[in-house]
């Protein structure tokens, strides 16, 4: 069967179907959302030293609350703490809730924001302007991580090799996990000291 020529009416309908509308709602474009999250991420990197100080004190306070977490039950505390952690870190760092936070080792730049999810440094495709090869409008997470790490007291932490992401920990609280591990270490040190 031969192709039938399209009539002018069909051609204009096809053109209208392909044509995008000129209506664009204010402030809801993907580019606008990304630009805002990049701006907040960059603010966090610029203030990495202050955030490092705050996090050290916050972690100590959380560790002092270990008896409370233990009494409530870490499993029961997980829901409300995860909610607070997700929204706080989501706002400041565009956190992806991997459950294995490395912010204190990566200059307050979350490596999970890397489109390739690289945990130990940049890929070979960083652009000359320091932006990502996959998302050209986005500053490279690892270029920002290096910049933030240089401002921190623990600047050499960026050299530590991060373990691969354990996907089973996704959407869990790293705050509670770190606290439970620190409490277990402290209790083991106390019992070992008492035994000697």
C-alpha positions in Angstrom: 0.0 0.0 0.0 1.5 3.3 -1.0 2.0 6.1 1.5 -0.8 8.6 1.2 0.2 12.3 1.2 -0.8 14.1 4.4 -3.4 16.8 4.0 -2.6 20.4 5.3 -4.9 19.8 8.2 -3.1 16.5 9.2 0.3 18.2 8.9 -0.8 21.1 11.1 -2.2 18.7 13.7 1.0 16.7 13.7 3.0 20.0 14.1 0.8 21.0 17.1 1.2 17.6 18.7 5.0 18.0 18.5 5.1 21.6 19.5 5.6 22.4 23.1 3.4 24.7 25.0 4.7 28.1 25.9 3.3 27.9 29.4 6.0 27.2 32.0 5.0 27.3 35.7 7.2 29.6 37.7 9.9 27.9 39.8 9.2 24.3 39.0 11.6 23.6 36.2 14.1 20.8 36.7 16.9 23.2 35.9 15.7 25.6 38.6 15.4 22.8 41.2 18.9 21.6 40.3 20.3 25.1 40.5 18.9 25.6 44.0 20.2 22.2 45.2 23.7 23.0 43.7 23.7 26.4 45.4 22.9 24.8 48.8 25.5 22.0 48.2 28.1 24.6 47.3 27.2 26.6 50.5 27.8 23.4 52.6 31.2 22.8 51.0 32.2 26.5 51.5 31.3 26.1 55.2 32.7 22.6 55.7 34.9 23.6 58.7 31.9 24.9 60.6 29.8 21.9 59.6 32.6 19.6 60.7 32.7 21.3 64.1 28.9 21.1 64.5 28.8 17.4 63.4 31.5 16.5 65.9 29.5 18.0 68.8 26.2 16.6 67.4 27.8 13.1 67.2 29.0 13.4 70.8 25.5 14.4 72.0 24.0 11.5 70.1 26.5 9.1 71.7 25.6 10.5 75.2 22.0 9.6 74.3 23.0 6.0 73.7 21.2 4.8 76.9 18.0 6.4 75.7 18.3 4.9 72.2 19.0 1.5 73.8 16.0 1.8 76.2 13.7 2.9 73.4 15.3 0.3 71.1 17.3 1.4 68.1 14.8 -0.2 65.8 11.9 1.9 67.2 14.0 5.1 67.1 14.9 4.5 63.5 11.7 5.9 62.0 11.6 9.3 63.6 15.4 9.8 63.5 15.5 8.7 59.8 12.8 11.3 59.0 14.8 14.1 60.7 18.1 12.9 59.1 16.6 12.6 55.7 15.2 16.1 55.6 18.1 17.8 57.3 20.8 16.2 55.2 18.6 16.3 52.1 18.4 20.0 52.4 22.0 20.7 53.2 23.8 18.1 51.1 21.1 16.7 48.7 21.6 13.5 50.7 20.5 10.2 49.0 20.1 8.3 52.3 22.6 5.6 51.4 22.9 4.7 55.1 26.7 4.9 55.0 27.4 8.6 55.2 30.9 9.8 54.2 30.4 13.6 54.5 33.0 14.0 57.2 35.5 12.4 54.8 34.4 14.1 51.6 34.5 17.8 52.5 30.7 17.9 53.1 30.1 17.0 49.5 27.9 13.8 49.2 29.5 11.3 46.8 26.1 9.8 46.2 25.3 12.9 44.1 27.8 11.7 41.5 25.8 10.3 38.6 28.2 7.4 38.6 28.0 7.1 42.4 31.8 7.1 42.7 32.9 6.8 46.4 36.7 7.3 46.0 37.4 10.2 43.8 36.5 11.6 40.4 36.2 9.8 37.1 38.4 10.7 34.2 35.7 12.8 32.6 35.7 16.0 34.8 35.3 18.9 32.5 37.9 21.7 32.3 35.5 24.0 34.2 35.2 21.5 37.1 31.8 20.3 36.1 30.5 16.7 35.7 30.8 15.0 32.3 27.3 13.3 32.7 25.5 16.5 33.9 27.4 19.4 32.4 25.5 22.0 34.5 26.5 20.3 37.8 29.8 21.0 39.5 31.7 17.8 40.0 31.0 16.3 43.4 34.6 15.3 43.8 36.1 18.6 42.8 33.8 20.1 45.5 34.8 17.4 48.0 38.5 18.2 47.6 37.8 21.9 48.0 35.7 21.3 51.2 38.2 18.8 52.6 41.0 21.5 52.5 38.9 23.7 54.8 38.4 20.9 57.4 40.6 19.9 60.4 40.3 16.3 59.2 41.4 17.2 55.7 43.3 13.9 55.3 40.2 11.9 55.8 39.4 12.4 52.1 42.4 10.0 51.4 40.7 7.1 53.2 39.3 4.5 50.8 35.5 4.2 51.2 33.9 0.8 51.0 31.4 0.0 48.2 27.9 1.0 49.0 25.9 -1.7 50.8 22.5 -1.3 49.1 20.8 -3.2 52.0 21.5 -0.1 54.2 19.7 2.3 51.8 17.0 4.5 53.5 18.4 3.8 57.0 19.8 6.2 59.5 23.6 6.5 59.5 23.4 8.6 62.6 22.0 5.7 64.6 24.4 3.2 63.0 27.5 5.4 63.8 26.2 5.9 67.4 25.6 2.2 68.0 29.1 1.4 66.6 30.8 4.1 68.7 28.9 3.0 71.9 29.9 -0.7 71.3 33.6 0.4 70.8 33.5 2.4 74.0 31.8 -0.4 76.0 34.4 -2.9 74.7 37.3 -0.5 75.7 35.8 -0.1 79.2 35.3 -3.9 79.7 38.8 -4.5 78.3 40.3 -1.9 80.7 38.4 -3.4 83.6 39.7 -6.9 82.7 43.4 -5.7 82.9 
